[in-house]
Amino acid sequence: MLPGPYSRIYHYHLKKCGGSSLNRWLDTLTFDDRTFDPAWHASWMLGDWQTEMNLPTSAADMATKRALFHWADVVHSHAALRRFVPAGTLSFTMLRDPVDRLASQIADWRRLVPADTVAEPDSMRTLIADTTRLPMRALLERYGHGEGRIQMDNYITRSLAAGRIGRKVLRVENAETLLETALDALEHDYDLTGLLEAFDISRNALCAMAGLPPARPIATLNVSRPDRGDAAEIAEADEILHDLTRVDRIVYQRARALFEDRHRALGEAYGAADFEREHAARLLGHLKGRRCDGATRYSVRSPLAGAGLHGRDCAGEPICAVWTGPETTATLYIPTPRDMQASLLVWIRGYAAERQREQLRVKTDGRPAVHHLTPCDGYADLLSVDVCSTNDFVRLEIELDETLDAMDAGCESLDDRKRGLSFDSYGWRPLRPAGGANGFA
């Protein structure tokens, strides 16, 4: 799947650290029938520690945790799976300022309705309900060392330590006793520990390490920042917030130092030229196209190499497609035979708004190019661009003047993503030369 030393990716998804946004992007790096499903294993550290610490550890459960890495190329989970990661896996996690993380966790619970928590234990449902009934200080005083201990009392420290010692962290009352284990895990168990406060740089460092196209902004999901009106409430709870994150802040400061030492420079420097020189041919060489009406066609259900794309819609279904966005420029790397005159093709399903069709412009390998939009059964348009690359791939950039959410596009749907055009496949068709080596039929 990857061109470098890694064959898989494991993302230890710590709650309220930007993981949901990352996971949708990570899923596009593999085949849609090999994406991770959280239902494959039991819940982990959801808050009701008294229930979870009494769950038996069976041989079948251990086997399942190892099997996850056979079933999926990218595993992203709240579960502490680091002990089960096979060799050749790029393991990473993301951290966040611990006080901000805890305040965000409470804000996340406050937006839930009873239907969202029907699968939770009664004690956890009561806690979540109380987030809307109690001010933050009273909530933390009532639950911080009790039912909500796992997610409220130095959650980052407990989570990192759990990667080493499993559910034993659920029995630990004083998080200081887990500090050494957590710091050692931080130092040695993860190839990258990113920071939410340097999200794009962290993700670009991951791309450099994995041999992926350089990162550009992606849609942010599951955002639950406290409202401005919560500032006074947070200030009132300052003392207990700092008590419940006292060990986490030590871990977080060490993570910041490691990030500055190991990853910031890489994340800031890595660009398209580095990818195309070092990784592109090998990454794209893994893609398998199919012959269709004289064209070589690649599906978005296969791994996608590019940027400026939302995650797959309807993954696993015949109608699976991808929208461009949130940026107005989408980049797609397409494997093509070296020195062959060909027409690049993109099968466009539709536009967020019809006016975007007239805005469309393209570049190939950084140079403006002429494009054609022609009718195609079952599609809004077939985009074609004539090229002749000296590489084993072409960088196709599709530019629009705007990307639109459903309201901006005049639609009645609820899609709030900034979107451009939707496509389900892309590829190329050979052209016969005419009028010299650089001409096209």
C-alpha positions as CSV (number, residue, x, y, z in Angstrom):
1,M,0.0,0.0,0.0
2,L,2.8,2.4,0.9
3,P,6.0,3.1,-1.0
4,G,8.4,3.3,1.9
5,P,9.4,1.0,4.8
6,Y,5.8,0.8,6.1
7,S,3.1,-1.5,4.9
8,R,0.3,-0.4,7.3
9,I,-0.7,2.6,9.4
10,Y,-2.0,2.5,13.0
11,H,-3.6,5.6,14.4
12,Y,-4.1,5.5,18.2
13,H,-7.1,7.8,18.3
14,L,-7.1,9.7,21.6
15,K,-10.4,11.4,22.1
16,K,-10.9,15.1,21.3
17,C,-7.4,15.3,19.7
18,G,-8.5,15.8,16.0
19,G,-8.7,12.1,15.2
20,S,-12.1,12.0,13.5
21,S,-10.9,14.4,10.8
22,L,-7.8,12.3,10.3
23,N,-9.6,9.0,10.1
24,R,-11.8,9.9,7.2
25,W,-8.8,10.9,5.2
26,L,-6.8,7.8,6.3
27,D,-9.5,5.6,4.9
28,T,-8.9,6.9,1.4
29,L,-5.4,5.5,1.5
30,T,-6.6,2.0,1.2
31,F,-9.3,0.0,-0.6
32,D,-12.8,0.7,0.6
33,D,-13.3,-3.0,1.3
34,R,-10.3,-2.9,3.6
35,T,-11.2,0.0,5.8
36,F,-11.4,-0.4,9.5
37,D,-14.7,-1.0,11.3
38,P,-14.8,-0.1,15.0
39,A,-17.5,-2.8,15.5
40,W,-14.8,-5.4,14.9
41,H,-13.7,-5.3,18.6
42,A,-15.2,-4.4,21.9
43,S,-15.3,-0.8,23.4
44,W,-12.4,0.5,25.3
45,M,-12.1,3.1,28.0
46,L,-15.4,4.7,27.3
47,G,-15.8,5.9,30.9
48,D,-17.4,3.2,33.0
49,W,-14.2,1.9,34.4
50,Q,-15.8,-0.4,37.0
51,T,-17.5,-2.4,34.1
52,E,-14.5,-2.4,31.8
53,M,-11.9,-3.4,34.3
54,N,-13.9,-6.6,35.0
55,L,-14.2,-7.6,31.4
56,P,-12.3,-11.0,31.0
57,T,-9.4,-11.1,28.6
58,S,-9.8,-14.1,26.4
59,A,-7.6,-15.8,23.8
60,A,-10.3,-14.9,21.2
61,D,-10.2,-11.3,22.1
62,M,-6.4,-11.2,21.8
63,A,-6.6,-13.0,18.5
64,T,-9.1,-10.5,17.2
65,K,-6.8,-7.5,18.1
66,R,-4.0,-9.1,16.1
67,A,-6.4,-10.0,13.2
68,L,-7.5,-6.3,12.9
69,F,-4.2,-5.6,11.1
70,H,-4.9,-8.4,8.6
71,W,-8.4,-7.1,7.9
72,A,-7.5,-3.5,7.4
73,D,-4.4,-1.6,6.0
74,V,-5.2,1.4,8.2
75,V,-6.4,0.8,11.8
76,H,-7.7,3.8,13.7
77,S,-9.2,3.1,17.1
78,H,-9.7,4.5,20.6
79,A,-8.5,1.0,21.7
80,A,-5.0,0.7,23.0
81,L,-3.7,-1.7,20.3
82,R,0.0,-0.8,20.2
83,R,1.0,-4.2,21.7
84,F,-0.6,-6.0,18.8
85,V,0.8,-3.9,15.9
86,P,2.9,-6.0,13.5
87,A,6.3,-5.0,12.3
88,G,6.3,-2.6,9.3
89,T,3.4,-0.6,10.7
90,L,3.7,3.2,11.0
91,S,2.3,3.9,14.4
92,F,1.2,7.4,15.4
93,T,-1.0,9.4,17.7
94,M,-2.1,13.0,18.2
95,L,-2.1,14.9,21.5
96,R,-3.7,18.2,22.5
97,D,-3.3,20.7,25.4
98,P,-4.8,18.6,28.2
99,V,-7.0,21.4,29.7
100,D,-8.5,22.2,26.2
101,R,-9.0,18.5,25.6
102,L,-11.0,18.0,28.8
103,A,-13.1,21.1,28.2
104,S,-13.8,19.8,24.7
105,Q,-14.8,16.4,26.0
106,I,-17.4,17.9,28.2
107,A,-18.7,20.1,25.3
108,D,-18.9,17.0,23.2
109,W,-21.0,15.2,25.8
110,R,-23.3,18.2,26.2
111,R,-24.4,18.1,22.6
112,L,-25.5,14.4,22.8
113,V,-29.2,13.5,23.1
114,P,-30.5,10.4,25.0
115,A,-30.8,8.4,21.7
116,D,-27.0,8.8,21.3
117,T,-26.2,7.1,24.6
118,V,-28.6,4.1,24.6
119,A,-25.7,1.6,24.4
120,E,-23.8,3.2,27.3
121,P,-23.9,1.7,30.9
122,D,-26.4,3.4,33.2
123,S,-23.7,5.2,35.2
124,M,-22.2,6.7,32.0
125,R,-25.6,7.8,30.7
126,T,-26.2,9.6,34.0
127,L,-22.8,11.3,33.8
128,I,-23.5,12.5,30.2
129,A,-26.9,13.7,31.2
130,D,-25.4,15.6,34.1
131,T,-23.1,17.5,31.8
132,T,-26.1,19.7,30.8
133,R,-27.5,19.9,34.3
134,L,-24.3,20.8,36.2
135,P,-21.7,23.5,35.8
136,M,-18.3,22.2,34.8
137,R,-16.8,22.5,38.2
138,A,-19.6,20.6,39.9
139,L,-19.5,18.0,37.2
140,L,-15.7,17.4,37.6
141,E,-16.0,17.3,41.4
142,R,-18.7,14.7,41.2
143,Y,-17.3,12.4,38.4
144,G,-13.6,13.3,37.9
145,H,-12.4,10.6,40.3
146,G,-15.3,8.2,39.9
147,E,-17.3,7.1,36.9
148,G,-15.6,9.5,34.6
149,R,-12.1,8.9,35.9
150,I,-10.8,7.4,32.7
151,Q,-11.7,10.3,30.4
152,M,-11.4,13.0,33.0
153,D,-8.5,12.2,35.3
154,N,-5.3,12.5,33.2
155,Y,-6.8,10.7,30.2
156,I,-3.7,11.2,28.0
157,T,-1.4,9.6,30.5
158,R,-3.7,6.6,31.1
159,S,-4.2,6.1,27.4
160,L,-0.5,6.0,26.5
161,A,0.2,3.7,29.5
162,A,-2.7,1.4,28.4
163,G,-0.8,0.8,25.2
164,R,1.8,-1.0,27.4
165,I,-0.2,-2.5,30.2
166,G,-3.8,-2.7,29.0
167,R,-6.7,-2.4,31.3
168,K,-4.5,-2.3,34.4
169,V,-4.7,1.5,34.0
170,L,-8.4,1.3,35.0
171,R,-7.5,0.2,38.5
172,V,-4.9,3.0,39.1
173,E,-6.2,5.8,41.2
174,N,-3.1,8.0,41.2
175,A,-2.1,8.8,37.6
176,E,1.4,9.8,38.8
177,T,2.2,6.1,39.1
178,L,1.6,5.8,35.3
179,L,3.8,8.7,34.3
180,E,7.0,6.8,33.6
181,T,5.2,4.2,31.6
182,A,3.4,6.9,29.6
183,L,6.6,8.8,28.9
184,D,8.4,5.7,27.8
185,A,5.6,4.8,25.4
186,L,5.7,8.3,24.1
187,E,9.4,8.1,23.4
188,H,9.5,4.6,21.9
189,D,6.1,3.2,20.8
190,Y,5.1,5.8,18.2
191,D,6.9,6.8,15.0
192,L,5.1,10.1,15.2
193,T,3.3,11.9,18.0
194,G,1.6,14.9,16.4
195,L,0.0,17.9,18.0
196,L,-3.5,19.2,17.3
197,E,-2.1,22.7,17.7
198,A,0.2,22.0,14.7
199,F,-2.4,19.8,12.9
200,D,-1.4,20.4,9.3
201,I,2.3,20.2,10.0
202,S,1.8,17.0,11.9
203,R,-0.2,15.5,9.1
204,N,2.4,16.6,6.5
205,A,5.2,14.9,8.6
206,L,3.1,11.7,8.5
207,C,2.8,12.0,4.7
208,A,6.6,12.4,4.4
209,M,7.2,9.4,6.6
210,A,4.6,7.2,4.8
211,G,5.6,8.4,1.3
212,L,2.2,10.1,0.6
213,P,1.4,13.3,-1.4
214,P,2.0,16.4,0.8
215,A,-1.0,17.3,3.0
216,R,-3.3,20.1,2.4
217,P,-6.3,21.2,4.5
218,I,-9.0,18.6,5.1
219,A,-12.6,18.9,6.4
220,T,-12.7,19.1,10.2
221,L,-15.2,16.6,11.8
222,N,-16.7,16.1,15.2
223,V,-15.6,19.6,16.4
224,S,-16.9,20.4,19.9
225,R,-15.1,23.5,21.2
226,P,-16.6,25.1,24.3
227,D,-18.8,28.1,23.5
228,R,-17.6,31.7,24.2
229,G,-20.1,31.7,27.0
230,D,-18.3,28.9,28.7
231,A,-15.2,31.0,29.5
232,A,-16.5,32.0,32.9
233,E,-17.5,28.4,33.7
234,I,-14.0,27.2,32.6
235,A,-12.3,29.9,34.7
236,E,-14.4,28.8,37.7
237,A,-13.3,25.2,37.2
238,D,-9.7,26.1,36.7
239,E,-8.4,24.6,39.9
240,I,-9.9,21.2,39.4
241,L,-9.2,21.2,35.6
242,H,-5.5,21.6,36.4
243,D,-5.7,18.9,39.1
244,L,-7.3,16.5,36.7
245,T,-4.6,17.2,34.0
246,R,-1.6,17.6,36.2
247,V,0.2,14.5,34.9
248,D,-1.1,14.9,31.4
249,R,0.6,18.4,31.2
250,I,4.0,16.8,31.9
251,V,3.4,14.2,29.1
252,Y,2.1,16.9,26.8
253,Q,5.2,19.1,27.3
254,R,7.4,16.1,26.6
255,A,5.4,15.5,23.4
256,R,5.9,19.1,22.3
257,A,9.6,18.8,22.8
258,L,9.7,15.6,20.8
259,F,7.7,17.1,18.0
260,E,10.0,20.1,17.8
261,D,13.1,17.8,17.8
262,R,11.9,15.1,15.5
263,H,9.0,16.2,13.3
264,R,8.4,19.9,12.8
265,A,11.1,20.6,10.3
266,L,10.1,17.6,8.2
267,G,6.4,18.6,8.3
268,E,7.2,22.2,7.3
269,A,9.6,21.2,4.5
270,Y,8.0,18.3,2.7
271,G,6.4,19.2,-0.6
272,A,5.2,18.0,-4.0
273,A,8.7,17.9,-5.5
274,D,9.9,15.6,-2.6
275,F,6.9,13.3,-3.1
276,E,7.3,13.1,-6.9
277,R,11.0,12.5,-6.7
278,E,11.1,10.0,-4.0
279,H,7.8,8.2,-3.7
280,A,5.2,8.8,-6.4
281,A,6.2,6.2,-8.9
282,R,6.3,3.4,-6.3
283,L,3.1,4.5,-4.6
284,L,1.2,4.7,-7.9
285,G,2.7,1.5,-9.1
286,H,0.5,-0.3,-6.5
287,L,-2.7,0.9,-8.2
288,K,-4.5,-1.6,-10.3
289,G,-6.6,-0.2,-13.2
290,R,-9.1,-2.0,-15.5
291,R,-9.5,-1.8,-19.2
292,C,-12.8,-0.2,-20.2
293,D,-13.7,0.9,-23.7
294,G,-10.0,1.3,-24.6
295,A,-9.2,3.3,-21.5
296,T,-7.4,2.4,-18.3
297,R,-9.8,3.3,-15.5
298,Y,-9.1,3.6,-11.8
299,S,-11.9,3.6,-9.2
300,V,-12.1,5.9,-6.1
301,R,-12.8,2.7,-4.2
302,S,-9.1,2.0,-4.6
303,P,-6.4,4.1,-2.7
304,L,-6.4,7.7,-3.7
305,A,-3.2,9.7,-4.2
306,G,-3.9,13.4,-4.1
307,A,-5.1,16.3,-2.0
308,G,-8.1,18.6,-1.9
309,L,-10.5,15.7,-1.7
310,H,-13.1,14.8,0.9
311,G,-13.4,11.2,2.1
312,R,-15.4,8.6,0.1
313,D,-19.2,8.8,0.1
314,C,-21.1,5.5,0.2
315,A,-17.9,3.5,0.6
316,G,-18.3,-0.2,-0.3
317,E,-21.3,0.5,-2.5
318,P,-21.5,0.7,-6.3
319,I,-22.4,4.4,-6.1
320,C,-19.2,5.3,-4.2
321,A,-17.8,8.7,-5.2
322,V,-15.5,11.5,-3.9
323,W,-16.1,15.2,-3.7
324,T,-13.3,17.7,-4.3
325,G,-12.9,20.2,-1.5
326,P,-12.7,22.0,0.9
327,E,-10.0,23.9,-1.1
328,T,-10.8,25.1,-4.6
329,T,-7.9,23.1,-6.1
330,A,-7.9,19.3,-6.1
331,T,-4.8,17.3,-7.0
332,L,-4.9,13.8,-8.3
333,Y,-1.9,11.7,-9.2
334,I,-2.6,9.4,-12.1
335,P,-0.3,6.6,-13.2
336,T,0.4,6.8,-16.9
337,P,3.0,5.1,-19.2
338,R,6.2,7.1,-19.6
339,D,6.5,9.0,-22.9
340,M,3.0,7.9,-24.2
341,Q,0.7,10.5,-25.6
342,A,-2.5,10.0,-23.8
343,S,-5.7,11.7,-22.7
344,L,-6.3,11.9,-19.0
345,L,-9.9,11.2,-18.0
346,V,-12.1,12.0,-15.0
347,W,-15.6,10.7,-14.9
348,I,-17.6,13.5,-13.2
349,R,-20.8,12.6,-11.4
350,G,-21.8,16.2,-10.7
351,Y,-21.1,19.6,-9.3
352,A,-22.1,21.2,-6.0
353,A,-23.7,23.9,-8.3
354,E,-23.9,24.0,-12.1
355,R,-22.1,27.3,-12.3
356,Q,-18.9,25.5,-11.2
357,R,-18.7,23.7,-14.6
358,E,-17.8,27.0,-16.3
359,Q,-15.2,27.8,-13.7
360,L,-13.2,24.6,-14.2
361,R,-9.6,24.9,-15.2
362,V,-6.8,22.3,-15.2
363,K,-3.1,22.0,-14.9
364,T,-0.9,19.0,-15.7
365,D,2.5,18.8,-13.8
366,G,2.1,22.4,-12.8
367,R,1.4,23.8,-16.3
368,P,-2.0,25.2,-17.5
369,A,-3.6,22.8,-20.0
370,V,-6.6,22.7,-22.3
371,H,-9.4,20.5,-21.2
372,H,-12.6,19.2,-22.8
373,L,-16.0,18.3,-21.2
374,T,-17.9,15.8,-23.3
375,P,-21.2,13.9,-22.7
376,C,-20.9,10.4,-21.2
377,D,-23.8,8.1,-20.3
378,G,-24.5,8.1,-16.6
379,Y,-22.3,11.1,-15.9
380,A,-22.5,14.9,-15.9
381,D,-19.3,15.1,-17.9
382,L,-16.2,13.2,-19.0
383,L,-13.2,15.5,-18.4
384,S,-10.3,14.9,-20.8
385,V,-6.8,16.5,-20.9
386,D,-4.1,15.6,-23.4
387,V,-0.7,14.9,-22.0
388,C,2.7,13.3,-22.7
389,S,4.6,12.7,-19.5
390,T,8.3,11.9,-19.1
391,N,7.4,10.3,-15.8
392,D,5.3,7.2,-14.9
393,F,2.6,9.5,-13.6
394,V,0.9,12.9,-14.2
395,R,-0.1,15.4,-11.5
396,L,-3.6,16.6,-12.5
397,E,-4.8,19.7,-10.8
398,I,-8.5,20.7,-11.1
399,E,-9.2,24.3,-10.2
400,L,-12.5,26.1,-9.4
401,D,-13.3,29.6,-8.3
402,E,-15.3,28.4,-5.3
403,T,-16.3,25.4,-3.3
404,L,-19.8,25.4,-1.8
405,D,-21.8,23.9,1.0
406,A,-25.4,22.9,0.4
407,M,-26.8,26.3,1.4
408,D,-24.4,28.2,-0.9
409,A,-25.2,25.8,-3.7
410,G,-29.0,26.4,-3.3
411,C,-29.7,22.8,-2.3
412,E,-32.1,21.5,0.3
413,S,-29.7,18.9,1.6
414,L,-27.8,19.2,4.9
415,D,-24.2,18.8,3.5
416,D,-22.1,21.5,5.1
417,R,-18.9,20.4,3.4
418,K,-17.3,22.9,1.0
419,R,-17.5,20.9,-2.3
420,G,-16.5,21.3,-5.9
421,L,-17.2,18.4,-8.2
422,S,-17.9,14.7,-7.6
423,F,-16.2,11.8,-9.4
424,D,-16.1,8.1,-9.1
425,S,-13.2,7.1,-11.4
426,Y,-10.3,8.5,-13.4
427,G,-7.6,7.2,-15.8
428,W,-6.3,7.6,-19.3
429,R,-6.7,6.6,-22.9
430,P,-3.8,6.4,-25.4
431,L,-3.7,8.8,-28.4
432,R,-2.1,8.2,-31.7
433,P,0.5,10.8,-32.6
434,A,-0.2,13.2,-35.5
435,G,2.0,15.9,-36.9
436,G,5.2,15.0,-35.0
437,A,6.3,13.6,-31.7
438,N,4.5,16.2,-29.7
439,G,1.2,16.2,-31.7
440,F,-2.0,14.5,-30.8
441,A,-4.6,12.8,-33.0
